[in-house]
Amino acid sequence: MVTDVVLQEPTAADYFALGAPQTWVKAAGGMSLVDNDASIRAYAERLIVEPDPLIAMQHMPVLDAMAVKDAICVFFSEETPTPSP
C-alpha cells in the first residue's frame, strides 16, 4: 500500500516533451478546462520521486491518484508562485 507520494517540480524539458496537462476549450456559455489524461499520466511517471512511480501508480487508491493529478495540475496554475531566478 502506498502511504506517501513525493512529486518533484516539472522542468522545461518535461513541459516541452509532454505539453500542458489541461487545455481551455470553448464550451456552451464560455470556456471549460479539460484534462489531458495522457499528459497527466506521463507527468506522474516523470514527477513521482517516491515511491517508484510505476509501483505508486499501480498500488495507490483512486482518490490518491486524483490527488496526484490535482497536484500535477497545480504546477501549471497561474496562481502558483514561481521562485525568482
Number of C-alpha atoms within 10 A of each C-alpha: 9 14 10 10 18 12 18 13 12 15 10 10 9 15 14 9 12 15 16 16 22 17 12 10 11 9 9 7 6 7 11 13 11 11 15 13 12 11 17 21 18 15 24 23 16 15 19 20 14 14 15 12 18 11 12 22 20 11 14 17 13 10 9 17 18 12 12 22 18 12 13 22 16 13 16 14 10 8 8 9 8 8 5 4 3
